[in-house]
Amino acid sequence: ENEQESMQWAGSVDYDLWRIYGWKESSPMYVPFLRSNRQAVIYAHMLMAREYSKILRGTIDVRGDSKYQVGDTVYVEDENLYFYITEVRHDFSYGGSYTTSLTLAYGRRPGYFIPNPFDVIGDVLNGF
């Protein structure tokens, strides 16, 4: 029996960003665990959401506090966005000031989550 490997294609485009920043060419990805075009579309949307989440990032200084840790989520009220903390730096001077500098990434609005490959696997298993 001669089996042929099927090829599926799916893409995801944010046309607003394309219009503003132009097209960024990327290489094809080999994902052998996907078996249908529907699964490839789910996977492409997950990759797009992960790339989109890298846009909003920055640094913020707060009153010194040792509770902040890398990987925690912080809400920035002025921007109405949640961020992941990727770096924490403390500046302390004896008898002086104590500040904490947070490097933030993956900004997103409340209620929006950044999908990961396990979410895709769950969608595939559930037939979405």
C-alpha positions in Angstrom: 0.0 0.0 0.0 1.4 3.4 -1.0 0.6 6.1 1.5 1.0 9.7 0.6 1.7 12.3 3.2 -1.0 15.0 3.0 -0.1 18.7 3.1 -2.3 21.1 5.0 -2.0 24.9 4.9 -3.4 27.5 7.3 -2.5 31.1 7.8 -3.4 33.9 10.1 -3.1 37.6 9.2 -3.8 40.7 11.2 -4.6 43.1 8.3 -4.4 46.2 10.5 -0.8 45.5 11.5 0.0 44.5 7.9 -1.2 47.8 6.7 0.8 49.7 9.3 4.0 47.8 9.4 4.1 45.8 6.2 4.3 42.0 5.5 6.8 39.9 7.3 7.7 36.8 5.4 8.1 33.6 7.5 9.2 30.1 6.8 6.8 27.2 6.5 6.4 25.1 9.7 6.3 21.4 9.8 3.7 20.3 12.3 3.2 16.5 11.8 0.7 16.2 14.7 -2.0 18.2 12.8 -4.3 16.0 10.6 -6.7 18.4 9.1 -7.1 22.0 7.8 -9.3 22.8 10.7 -6.6 21.8 13.2 -4.0 23.8 11.2 -6.3 26.9 11.4 -6.6 26.6 15.2 -2.8 26.2 15.5 -2.2 29.2 13.2 -4.5 31.4 15.3 -2.6 30.3 18.4 0.7 31.3 16.9 -0.7 34.7 15.7 -2.1 35.4 19.2 1.3 34.6 20.8 3.1 36.9 18.4 0.5 39.7 18.9 1.1 39.4 22.6 4.7 40.4 22.2 3.8 43.9 21.1 2.9 45.5 24.4 5.9 45.6 26.8 7.7 48.1 29.0 9.2 48.9 32.3 7.5 50.4 35.4 8.9 51.6 38.7 6.8 51.0 41.8 7.3 51.6 45.5 9.8 49.0 46.8 8.1 45.6 47.4 9.7 42.2 47.6 6.5 40.3 46.7 7.0 40.7 42.9 8.5 37.7 41.1 9.3 36.8 37.6 6.3 35.1 36.0 3.7 36.9 38.1 1.0 38.9 36.5 0.5 42.6 37.3 -2.4 44.8 36.3 -1.5 48.3 35.1 -4.7 50.3 35.9 -3.8 53.4 33.8 -3.5 51.2 30.7 -6.3 48.7 31.6 -3.8 45.9 30.7 -2.4 42.8 32.4 1.3 42.1 31.9 3.7 39.3 32.8 6.7 40.3 34.9 9.9 39.2 33.0 12.5 40.9 35.3 12.5 42.4 38.8 15.2 44.8 40.0 15.3 46.4 43.5 17.1 49.7 44.3 17.6 50.2 48.0 19.7 52.7 49.8 20.0 52.5 53.6 18.1 55.4 55.2 16.9 56.5 51.7 14.6 55.2 49.1 13.5 51.7 48.1 12.0 51.2 44.6 11.3 48.1 42.5 11.6 48.2 38.8 9.5 45.7 36.8 10.1 44.7 33.2 6.8 43.8 31.7 5.9 41.9 28.6 2.9 40.1 26.9 0.4 43.0 27.6 -3.2 42.0 27.1 -6.6 43.3 28.0 -8.7 41.8 30.9 -10.4 38.6 29.9 -8.0 37.8 27.1 -5.6 34.9 27.5 -2.5 34.0 25.5 -3.1 30.5 24.1 -0.5 27.8 24.3 0.0 24.6 22.4 -1.9 22.6 25.1 -5.0 24.7 24.4 -4.7 23.8 20.7 -4.4 20.1 21.6 -7.5 20.4 23.8 -9.4 22.1 20.9 -8.3 19.3 18.5 -9.4 16.6 20.9 -12.7 18.3 21.4 -13.3 18.5 17.7 -13.2 22.4 17.4 
